[in-house]
Amino acid sequence: MKRYLIYLIPALLTMSCESKLDLTPVTNLTNATYYKTAEDAKAALGACYAAIGNLDPFADLVTTDDAIPFLTGAADRPQLWRYEITTANSFIAQYAGSFRGINRSNIVIDRLPGITMDEGLKTRYIAEARFLRALHYFNLVRWYGGVPIVTSETASLEGLEVEKASVQDVYKLIIDDLTAAENVLPVTYPATDVGRATKGAAMGMLAYVYITMAGTDRQSPHWAQAAAKLKQVIDSGVYDLHANFADAFALSARGGKENVFEVQYLTDVRGHGHGRGYGVRGALIYPSGGSGIARPTQSLFDLYPAGDARKPVTFLTSYTYNGTTTELSVTNPDFTKAVAFQKLWDKTAKTSGGEGTSIPVLRYSDLLLLYAEALNEVNNGPTAEAYAALNKVRTRAKLTALAGLTYQTFKEAVWLERRLELTFENKRRFDLLRTGRLLDAVKAETSFNRNPKIQPFHVLFPFPQSDTDANPKLKQNEGY
C-alpha cells in the first residue's frame, strides 16, 4: 500500500481527462504552490475523473459464465477463469488503483475548502469528488469485502498501515458520500461540462448500492429505498432509451440521454482499446490486429432469443477483409475464428487503443431493470410499474412484452434481461454475487475444458500480495 499511495502526492495531479473534462497541463507543482486558485481546484478534480478511466471488463467476463480467455500466453488469464486464483494474479489487482482514485478525491475534499473561489462551484466540486470516492469504494467492497477506510489525504508515508473496516462501515461511507453528492449535484450540465457526475447519477448509484446490500434478503428495507430512488430518477424526465440499441453505444451518444454516468473518450486522442482487445485475434480489421483476449461463451451467445436486436450489436459473427469473408464460431477453438465482442468497438479509430466510444458505468436501461427488480421484491410480485420498466427494455430490443408472471418468474426474467442487456459492461459478476448465484453459474459453464475450482470463498478476490506486503495490517481474505 505504501508503494502505491506515495504516488498520490499533489505533484501527480498533472493527469487530464479528455473531452469536456480537459485540463491545462500543470508542471513544477509543489504542496506550497498548488491548491491556490479555482484552476488548481479544477485540475485536482479532473485528476479524480482520470482515475476511473480503466474499466476493463476482463475479470467480470471470465470469472462468470460470459467469456473464455485466450488460453495460451499470459498464464494469469486461464488461471482466473479456472478459479486457480493466486494473490499474484494481475487481474485481481484493482486495489491500488482504486486507492489512488480515493486519495485524489480526498485531496479535493480536504484542500478545496481553503481555496478562494466561487463557493457554489467549490461545493459542487467537492460533491463530485465524494461521488467518485463512493464509486471506488463500491467497487472495492464488492471485489474484496471489508477494506481500509481512508477519508483524508495521504501525502506522506505516515499512517499508511490501516486495518480493514467492516463491510457495513464501508457501505455507510458509500451511502454518506452519495447522499451528500445527491443533495448538491445539478440535474444537468451545460454542454461544456457534460460527462460530470449529476444528481441522477448519485441517486442511481445509491439505488444500486441499496439493492446490492439487500442481496437475497426479501425482507430487507433496502429494496424500498432503492425503488424510491429509482422512481425519482425515472420521474425526473432527464433520461430515456435510444430508439435503437446500437445508438446507445454510438460515438454520437457521448453525454446522451441514456448515459446516466459514463467514462468518455475521444477517438485517437485519448481512447480505450476494448474493441480491438476483445476483437477477433489477428484480424486486420482493427488497427494492429485484434487481440482476442476473451471470447463469448456459447451459453451466453445462444441465450439471446431470435430477433433480439442486441445480439448483432454485441457480437461480431463474421468480417470481410480484402474481399475475403471469414465466418466466426462460438465453438471453434481457434481464436482467430471466434465470435468476438464488438459492443464498444469504435470502427473509426485509426490507432491501437484509440477508440472513443464511452464506457458505461450506469445506463438508463440498467436502472429500469433495477427498478423492476426492486418493485417485485417490495410488492411480493410484479406491479404494472415493474412490467412497464422491464418491457421498455425488452421492446427496445424488439422482443415481446411479458405479462402474467409470478414473483419468482418475474425476478428470473429481470435477471435474464440484465445479462442480455448489460453484457460487456462489468455487471454480470456483481449481479451473480448479490443474488447468490455465482458458484452455480460458474460450475455450469464448463466449455473448453474449464473445470472451474470455484469455492465459496471465491465470492471475494484476494488482496494483491504486493499490497498485503506493504500493509501488514491488511489481513488477507479467507481461503487465499
C-alpha positions, 0 to 999 in steps of 0.5 A: 500500500505504501508503494502505491499511495506515495504516488498520490502526492499533489505533484501527480495531479498533472493527469487530464481527462479528455473531452469536456473534462480537459485540463491545462497541463500543470508542471513544477507543482509543489504542496506550497504552490498548488491548491491556490486558485479555482484552476488548481481546484479544477485540475485536482478534480479532473485528476479524480475523473482520470482515475476511473478511466480503466474499466476493463471488463476482463475479470467480470467476463471470465470469472462468470459464465460470459467469456473464455480467455485466450488460453495460451500466453499470459498464464494469469488469464486461464488461471482466473477463469479456472478459479486457480486464483493466486494473490499474484494474479494481475487481474485481481489487482484493482486495489491500488488503483482504486486507492489512488482514485480515493486519495485524489478525491480526498485531496479535493475534499480536504484542500478545496475548502481553503481555496478562494473561489466561487463557493457554489462551484467549490461545493459542487466540486467537492460533491463530485469528488465524494461521488467518485470516492463512493464509486471506488469504494463500491467497487472495492467492497464488492471485489474484496469485502471489508477494506481500509477506510481512508477519508483524508489525504495521504501525502506522506508515508505516515499512517499508511498501515490501516486495518480493514473496516467492516463491510457495513462501515464501508457501505455507510461511507458509500451511502454518506458520500452519495447522499451528500453528492445527491443533495448538491449535484445539478440535474444537468450540465451545460454542454461544456461540462457534460460527462460530470457526475449529476444528481441522477447519477448519485441517486442511481448509484445509491439505488444500486448500492441499496439493492446490492446490500439487500442481496437475497434478503426479501425482507430487507428495507433496502429494496424500498429505498432503492425503488424510491430512488429509482422512481425519482430518477425515472420521474425526473424526465432527464433520461430515456432509451435510444430508439435503437440499441446500437445508438446507445453505444454510438460515438454520437451518444457521448453525454446522451440521454441514456448515459446516466454516468459514463467514462468518455473518450475521444477517438485517437486522442485519448481512447480505450482499446476494448474493441480491438482487445476483445476483437477477433485475434489477428484480424486486420480489421482493427488497427494492429490486429485484434487481440482476442483476449476473451471470447463469448461463451456459447451459453451466453451467445445462444441465450439471446432469443431470435430477433433480439436486436442486441445480439448483432450489436454485441457480437461480431459473427463474421468480417470481410477483409480484402474481399475475403469473408471469414465466418466466426464460431462460438465453438471453434477453438481457434481464436482467430475464428471466434465470435468476438465482442464488438459492443464498444468497438469504435470502427473509426479509430485509426490507432491501437487503443484509440477508440472513443466510444464511452464506457458505461458505468450506469445506463438508463436501461440498467436502472429500469431493470433495477427498478423492476427488480426492486418493485417485485421484491417490495410488492411480493410480485410484479406491479404494472410499474415493474412490467412497464420498466422491464418491457421498455427494455425488452421492446427496445430490443424488439422482443415481446412484452411479458405479462402474467408472471409470478414473483419468482418468474418475474425476478428470473426474467429481470435477471435474464434481461440484465445479462442480455442487456448489460453484457460487456459492461462489468455487471454480470459478476456483481449481479451473480454475487448479490443474488447468490448465484455465482458458484452455480453459474460458474460450475455450469459453464464448463466449455473448453475444458474449464473445470472451474475450482470455484469455492465459496470463498471465491465470492471475494478476490484476494488482496494483491500480495504486493499490497498485503506486503506493504500493509501488514495490517491488511489481513488477507481474505479467507481461503487465499 
